[in-house]
Amino acid sequence: MKKIKNEKELLKKAIHFGMNYAQKRGVAKFEATDSQDAKVEYIYRLLVHDGVMQPLAGDQENLPNIKHKLSIWMARQLGEV
């Protein structure tokens, strides 16, 4: 897994985008007490379910890989990759 230089920043943007996406679809309402990890996993699963992003292989589906995948996806959305 190759590290991208501004991965933390991209992950924050991906979480923000994903939260807005889920709320506009009416499928989730996030609370201030929700952990970042829970948000990341929910957003990833929602985007995969909707066909917006390709899923990770089953044995690769863990939190660090999900965060990395969301960061790369956000970079592509912003035209940085």
C-alpha positions in Angstrom: 0.0 0.0 0.0 1.7 3.2 -1.2 1.3 6.2 1.1 0.1 9.4 -0.5 1.5 12.6 0.8 -1.7 14.3 2.1 -3.6 11.2 3.1 -5.0 12.5 6.4 -6.3 15.7 4.7 -7.9 13.7 1.9 -9.5 11.3 4.5 -11.1 14.3 6.3 -12.5 15.5 3.0 -13.8 12.0 2.1 -15.5 11.8 5.5 -17.1 15.2 5.1 -18.2 14.3 1.5 -19.5 10.9 2.6 -21.5 12.3 5.5 -23.2 14.8 3.2 -23.8 12.1 0.6 -25.4 9.8 3.2 -27.6 12.5 4.7 -28.8 13.7 1.3 -29.7 10.2 0.4 -31.6 10.0 3.7 -29.9 6.8 4.8 -27.9 8.1 7.8 -27.7 10.8 10.3 -24.4 11.1 12.0 -24.0 12.2 15.6 -21.2 14.1 17.2 -20.5 11.0 19.4 -19.9 8.7 16.4 -16.3 7.7 16.1 -14.3 8.5 13.0 -13.7 4.8 12.4 -17.4 4.1 12.5 -18.0 6.9 10.0 -15.2 5.7 7.7 -16.5 2.2 7.6 -20.2 3.2 7.1 -19.2 5.6 4.3 -17.0 3.0 2.6 -19.8 0.4 2.7 -22.4 2.9 1.4 -20.2 4.0 -1.5 -19.5 0.4 -2.4 -23.1 -0.5 -2.2 -24.1 2.4 -4.4 -21.4 1.4 -7.0 -19.6 4.7 -6.5 -16.3 2.9 -5.7 -14.9 -0.6 -6.2 -14.7 -2.8 -3.0 -11.5 -4.0 -1.6 -10.8 -7.8 -1.8 -12.4 -9.6 1.2 -9.1 -10.4 2.9 -7.9 -6.8 2.4 -11.0 -5.2 4.1 -9.6 -3.7 7.3 -9.7 -0.2 8.7 -6.3 1.0 7.5 -7.0 -0.2 3.9 -10.5 1.3 4.0 -9.0 4.7 5.0 -6.4 4.5 2.3 -9.0 3.5 -0.3 -11.2 6.5 0.7 -8.2 8.8 0.5 -7.3 7.7 -3.0 -10.9 7.9 -4.1 -11.2 11.5 -2.7 -7.9 12.5 -4.5 -9.4 11.2 -7.7 -12.6 13.2 -7.2 -10.5 16.3 -6.6 -8.3 15.6 -9.6 -5.1 15.2 -7.6 -4.3 11.7 -8.8 
